[in-house]
């Protein structure tokens, strides 16, 4: 099924009032069953509203099928051998991309267990942002075979973000563009974050923070989604985390539909060529 694109809402620098509203939403009334520790987590501020992941780039709007048979195991017809899991094509995730999502979720759980980040959420966002790195078109280290570059953020249908990286990540010397399998804008990757050094991360342990690498990008996205003391098992925090990518109800519904779909079962497929 051919993927379709939709232009995103523009998100420029947020006003103080917007930031205050975001903070108020995160620190609003707590459920009586929350422990004091969880309540304390809720009181931490969310990431500033002027640091979206992708700056309002384009995204895939396809939804998962409504009726989905559960995947089932099947032996090779030639005799004993590894189990091959079959199921609907939409439930297949490229092997390296799937490994990156699971590794990122495990790392975030170790450093921030209260966030309860499910790897299926990263998969849902990765599907909407880049079609799972263009069908798993990555090398053995998880770097995309060809750069995944979003449209120029020049204010014409998208946010207006002038160049912040000298073209280092996106090859554009005039404006920023979202890059990589999780579609970070260079300014979000390299600036801001909890330590001011950006949200970029080294997910594959090679000593580099590369937005074009799915291990790095997935870990960075996981940290961003969990920022502000979010507990992603709570619907309100989950919604706000997703809207940190794009402040659009349609985007939220699209990501949630894939997140729910993947939670029902997935299977590994070979990496692709784009």
SVG drawing of the C-alpha trace seen along z (x, -y; Angstrom):
<svg xmlns="http://www.w3.org/2000/svg" viewBox="-11 -34 45 67">
<polyline fill="none" stroke="black" stroke-width="0.4" points="0.0,0.0 1.6,-3.3 2.3,-5.5 0.8,-8.9 2.1,-12.1 0.5,-14.8 1.9,-18.2 2.3,-18.8 1.3,-21.7 3.9,-24.4 5.7,-24.6 8.0,-27.5 9.3,-28.9 6.7,-28.5 5.5,-31.4 5.8,-31.5 2.1,-31.0 2.2,-27.7 5.1,-26.5 3.1,-27.3 0.1,-25.4 2.3,-22.3 3.7,-22.4 0.2,-22.9 -1.1,-19.8 1.8,-17.7 1.4,-18.8 -2.4,-18.7 -4.5,-16.5 -2.9,-13.2 -4.8,-9.9 -5.2,-8.9 -3.5,-5.6 -0.1,-7.1 2.7,-6.7 4.6,-9.7 7.5,-8.7 5.3,-8.6 3.7,-11.9 7.2,-13.5 8.0,-12.3 4.9,-14.0 6.0,-17.3 9.2,-17.4 8.9,-19.8 8.3,-18.5 10.7,-19.3 10.2,-22.9 7.5,-23.2 9.9,-24.9 12.1,-21.8 10.0,-19.4 11.8,-16.3 11.3,-17.0 10.2,-20.7 7.0,-19.9 8.1,-17.8 6.0,-15.4 4.8,-12.0 3.2,-8.8 -0.6,-8.8 -1.3,-5.2 -3.1,-3.3 -2.8,0.4 -5.4,2.9 -8.6,3.0 -8.9,6.8 -5.6,8.5 -5.1,12.2 -2.6,13.1 0.9,14.2 1.5,17.9 4.7,20.1 5.4,22.3 8.3,24.7 10.3,24.7 8.7,27.1 12.1,28.7 12.1,30.2 13.5,29.3 14.9,25.9 14.4,22.5 10.8,21.3 9.6,18.8 6.9,16.6 4.3,15.6 1.5,13.1 0.3,10.0 2.9,8.0 2.2,4.9 3.2,6.7 6.7,7.5 9.5,5.3 13.0,5.3 15.5,7.2 18.0,4.4 15.3,1.8 13.4,4.1 16.6,4.8 17.2,1.1 13.8,0.4 14.1,3.2 17.6,2.2 16.6,-1.4 13.5,-0.5 15.7,1.8 18.3,-1.0 15.7,-3.5 14.1,-1.1 17.4,-0.6 17.9,-4.4 14.3,-5.4 12.1,-2.5 9.3,-4.7 8.8,-5.9 7.7,-2.4 8.7,-2.9 7.3,-0.1 9.4,0.6 6.2,0.8 5.8,-2.9 9.2,-3.5 8.0,-1.2 4.8,-3.1 6.7,-6.4 9.3,-4.9 6.6,-3.6 4.9,-7.0 8.2,-9.0 10.2,-6.9 8.4,-3.7 10.7,-1.8 13.8,-3.3 12.4,-2.7 11.8,0.9 15.0,1.5 17.4,0.1 20.2,0.0 23.7,1.5 24.9,4.0 25.6,1.1 22.1,-0.4 23.0,-3.4 20.7,-4.1 22.0,-3.1 20.9,-6.4 20.2,-9.5 16.5,-10.0 16.0,-13.7 12.7,-15.6 11.5,-18.6 13.2,-22.0 11.7,-23.7 11.4,-27.1 8.0,-28.2 6.1,-27.2 3.7,-24.6 6.1,-23.6 7.9,-25.3 10.5,-28.0 13.8,-26.8 17.0,-28.4 20.1,-26.3 21.6,-25.3 24.2,-22.7 26.0,-24.1 24.5,-21.3 26.3,-18.6 23.4,-16.3 20.9,-17.4 23.2,-18.9 21.2,-22.1 23.1,-25.4 20.0,-27.6 17.3,-25.7 17.1,-22.7 15.5,-19.4 14.4,-16.4 16.9,-13.6 17.2,-9.9 14.8,-7.0 13.3,-8.9 13.3,-12.3 15.2,-14.6 15.9,-18.2 19.6,-19.0 18.8,-21.6 16.9,-19.1 19.6,-16.5 22.5,-18.9 20.9,-21.4 18.8,-21.4 18.1,-18.2 18.7,-17.6 22.3,-18.6 22.1,-21.2 24.1,-19.1 21.2,-18.0 18.9,-14.9 21.3,-12.9 22.4,-9.6 24.9,-6.8 22.7,-3.7 25.1,-1.2 28.2,-2.1 30.4,-3.2 31.3,-6.5 29.2,-8.6 25.8,-10.2 24.4,-9.9 20.7,-10.7 21.1,-8.6 21.7,-5.5 18.6,-3.7 20.1,-2.6 21.2,-6.1 18.0,-7.7 15.7,-5.2 17.5,-5.7 17.4,-9.5 13.7,-9.3 13.2,-7.1 14.9,-9.7 12.8,-12.5 9.5,-10.6 10.3,-9.9 11.4,-13.5 9.6,-15.5 9.0,-12.5 6.4,-11.0 4.9,-7.6 3.9,-6.2 1.6,-3.7 -0.7,-6.6 -2.7,-7.7 -2.3,-11.4 1.5,-11.2 1.5,-8.9 -0.5,-11.4 1.7,-14.3 4.9,-12.3 3.6,-11.6 2.5,-15.1 6.1,-16.2 6.8,-14.9 3.9,-16.7 1.2,-18.8 -1.6,-17.3 -4.5,-15.1 -4.3,-13.3 -0.7,-12.5 -1.5,-11.3 -4.2,-9.0 -2.0,-7.6 0.9,-6.8 -1.5,-5.3 -3.1,-3.1 0.3,-1.6 1.4,-1.3 -1.8,0.7 -1.3,2.8 2.3,3.7 1.3,4.5 -1.0,7.3 2.0,9.1 4.8,8.5 7.4,10.7 10.9,10.1 11.6,9.8 14.9,9.3 16.3,5.9 15.4,4.3 17.2,2.1 14.8,-0.8"/>
</svg>
